[in-house]
Amino acid sequence: MFTKNVILLGVFASTSLINAASASTEITGNIESKCVITTDATGVYGNPTTDVLSTLPTDGGVSPLIRFDILEGAAYKGVVSYPMQFTTSPVLNDVVNWTGAAELVEMSSAEMSAFETSKVQYENVTEFDLTIAGSAWFKVTSNAKYGYGKSFPGGTYSATIETECIAK
């Protein structure tokens, strides 16, 4: 009987030692995007009429210029969204109607012209399939028209363009 107890005690002790010897080891890693977005020119709203703000040069504005540096072709989709609201403005008591566009205007390789011809547009978003490595510059326009026959109140207005590189 004593021998059986010693054997059982030995089995329990060895089971405890096995559990005590296990461990978990974490593995971590950092991934840097192979697509970099830089603002080369900030936008400025012109005010050609009292009810319009526009980044078009013909309206006294400056269209923002966004550069995508693509280090690995066919790995990313570029997404550019023109504004649909002001981030800063005086109090507005009527509707603002937004329009805009994003277009490829300069590229480091002529093959990148495919970005423009195959772009997909919906709502205020333009998607570009970044299939070629290199640098591509996109001009973004933004136009805001206030109410019906109303003038924008005096003050500072700003809006934000959203840009993203999305891994495929």
Residue pairs with C-beta under 8 A, 6 or more apart in sequence:
33 76
33 165
33 167
34 70
34 71
34 72
34 75
34 76
35 68
35 69
35 70
35 71
35 72
35 75
35 76
35 78
35 130
35 165
36 68
36 69
36 71
36 165
37 66
37 67
37 68
37 69
37 163
37 164
37 165
38 66
38 67
38 69
39 64
39 65
39 66
39 67
40 65
40 66
40 67
40 137
41 62
41 63
41 64
41 65
42 62
42 64
43 55
43 61
43 62
43 63
43 64
43 140
43 142
43 161
44 55
44 61
44 62
45 53
45 54
45 55
45 61
45 142
45 144
45 157
45 159
46 53
46 54
46 55
46 56
46 57
46 59
46 60
46 61
46 62
47 53
47 54
47 59
47 60
47 152
48 54
48 58
48 59
48 60
50 151
50 152
51 145
51 146
51 147
51 149
51 150
51 151
51 152
52 59
52 143
52 144
52 145
52 146
53 61
53 142
53 143
53 144
53 146
53 152
53 157
54 60
54 61
54 141
54 142
54 143
54 144
55 61
55 62
55 63
55 64
55 140
55 141
55 142
55 143
56 63
56 141
56 143
57 63
63 139
63 140
63 141
64 139
64 140
64 161
65 105
65 137
65 138
65 139
65 140
66 80
66 137
66 138
66 140
66 161
66 163
67 135
67 136
67 137
67 138
68 78
68 128
68 130
68 135
68 136
68 137
68 138
68 163
68 165
69 134
69 135
70 76
70 130
70 132
70 133
70 134
70 135
70 136
71 133
72 133
73 130
73 131
73 132
73 133
73 134
74 130
74 131
74 168
75 130
75 167
75 168
76 130
76 165
76 166
76 167
76 168
77 127
77 128
77 129
77 130
77 165
77 166
77 168
78 115
78 127
78 128
78 130
78 136
78 138
78 163
78 164
78 165
78 166
79 125
79 126
79 127
79 128
79 162
79 163
79 164
79 165
79 166
80 102
80 125
80 126
80 128
80 138
80 140
80 161
80 162
80 163
81 124
81 125
81 126
81 161
81 162
81 163
82 98
82 100
82 101
82 102
82 124
82 140
82 141
82 142
82 161
83 98
83 100
83 124
83 142
83 144
83 159
83 160
83 161
84 98
84 124
85 96
85 98
85 159
86 92
86 96
86 144
86 157
86 158
86 159
87 158
87 159
87 160
88 156
88 157
88 158
89 155
89 156
89 157
89 158
90 152
90 153
90 154
90 155
90 156
90 157
91 153
92 146
92 152
92 153
94 146
94 147
94 148
94 150
95 146
95 147
96 144
96 145
96 146
96 147
97 144
97 145
97 146
98 124
98 142
98 143
98 144
99 142
99 143
99 145
100 124
100 140
100 141
100 142
100 143
101 121
101 126
101 140
101 141
102 119
102 126
102 138
102 139
102 140
102 141
103 116
103 126
103 138
103 139
104 112
104 113
104 115
104 116
104 119
104 128
104 136
104 137
104 138
105 137
105 138
105 139
106 136
106 137
107 113
107 115
107 134
107 135
107 136
107 137
108 134
108 135
108 136
109 132
109 134
111 132
112 132
112 134
112 136
114 129
114 131
114 132
115 128
115 129
115 130
115 131
115 132
115 136
116 128
118 128
118 129
119 126
119 127
119 128
119 129
120 126
120 127
121 127
128 136
128 138
130 136
130 165
140 161
142 159
142 161
144 157
144 159
146 152
